[in-house]
Amino acid sequence: MPRTWTGKEDVCAIAEEARSAALKLLSVLAVIRWDDKPDRIENILTSTLLDGSVESKSSSASSGDPLASTSWEEVHPKHTLITPAQCKSVWKQFQSETEFTITQVVSTQQAHMRGNGRLPPPWAMVAITVLGFDEIMMLLSCAGILYTCSCYLRVICLSGL
């Protein structure tokens, strides 16, 4: 069942938290860790991909981009499952695929806030008045009131059987 976005949620904070969790998962999946030796993969991914933008760093790939290499520092190449360059590529794809959804959610929230608590447009009020004029007059007339009461009595009697 799809989630309903009302406008009370902070979509930017939710998206940032989700991206951070996804990046942490990517750092866990990047290499095989047979021991509990600490590595800097999560720090490198966070500082390069989450804090900085991938696009601005891609122009300086050879000079200072830690994700431009094919192996992680302090990790044997045999234990590498996802290279730094592949992490960068996967992250770009993840960003582009989730950005559309986040934009839709923000638009839904804005529409919900704009439409919440408003009356129908003036043209709809005029149409309701013009098209419902006969029904209003019937209810206001004596015969209309008697007819309505008799309809209610019939419904009550039939429902009791």
N, C-alpha and C positions, 0 to 999 in steps of 0.2 A: 504494500500500500504506500503510495507516495506521501511524502511529508508535506504538511500544509505550513507555509511560511506566512506568518501574520504581520510581521513588522517589529515584533518585540525582541527577536533574536538578533544578535550581533554577528552577521554573516562573515564579516572580515575576520573577526576573532576565531570563529569556528573554522574558517578556511585556513587560517594561519596555523591553528593547532593541528588540523588534519595534515597539512603539508609537513609540519615538523615531525609528526608521527610517521608519515610515509618516508621521509628522509632518514629517520632512525632505522626503519625497517630495511631500507636500501643499504644502509651501512652494515647492517647485520648480515644481509645476504651477499655482500660483496666478496667476502673471503671466508675460507674454512678456518675456524679457530680450534686447534686441537688442545691448546692450553689456555690458561687465563692471563696470558701476557697482554697488557694493555696496548692498544694501537691508536693511531690518530685518525682513523678513517672517518669516524663520525664528525670529528672536529673539522676535518678538511672539507667534507661534503657540506656541512652546515655553513662554514664560512664562505665557501665558494658559491654554492647553489642557493641557499636560503637567504643569507645576509646580503650577498652581492648578486648581481644579475648575470646569468649565463651569457647573454648576448654581448654585454660590454666586455666580458673577459675573453670571449672567443677571438677577438681581434689580436690579443696578445698571447696567443696560445703557446708560442715558443719561448717567450720571455719569462712569464711568471705564473702561468696557469698550472696548478698542481694536477689538474684533471686532463692535461694534454698527454700524459704518458700512458704507457701500456701496462704498467705494473705499479703496485702500491709500495711505498717505502716501508722497510722493515717487514715485508711479507714475501715469502718465497713465491715465485711465479706459479708453482704447482698448486698452491693453495688459493689462487685467485679465481673466483667464479665470474665476477663482473669487473672488468678493467675500469680505471678511472674515466677513460674516454667513453666507454659504454654507459657508465653511470651518468655522465653529462648528457648523453643522447637520450637515455631513458627518462631523465628528469625533464628535459625539454618537451618530450612527448607527453609526459604526465601533466605538465603545466598547461600545454595547449589543449589537452582533452578536458581538463577540469575547469579551465577558465570560462568556457562556454556555459557550463552548468552554474557556476557562481554568478555569472552575468545574468542568467535567467532568474536565479533566486532573488537577486537584488531588484530586478525589474518587477517580479511578482510582488515583492514587499512594497515597492513604491506604488504599484497599482492598487494594492490592498489598502494602503494608507490613504490614497486619493479617493477611493470609492467607499471608504468606510463612513457610515453616518450621513450620507448625502441623500437628498431627495432625487426622484427620477428627473430627467431633464424636462425643461418646460414644455417641449413639444409632446412628450408622453403624457403630461398632465392634461394638456388640451385634448389630446386624443381620447383619454379615459373619460373626460367630461362629456365630449361630444358623443362618443359611442355608447356611453352608459346613461345618457339622459333619460331615455324611455324607462329603463329599469328603476332609476331614482324616482321618477314621477309615479310609477306604479306603486312603489313602496310607500310613498308619501300620501297617496290617495287612500281613502277609506277602504275601497275595494281591495287595494293592494295589501293593506294590513290584514284584512279578513282572510284573503287568499293565503298569505304567508302563515297566519296562525293555523288555518286548516291543514296546510301542508305539514307543519310541525306535528299537529295532532295525529295525522295519518301515520307519520313515521314512528311516533311513539307507540301507537296502537299496534302497528305491524311488528315492531321490534319486541313487543311483549308476548307475541304468539309463539 
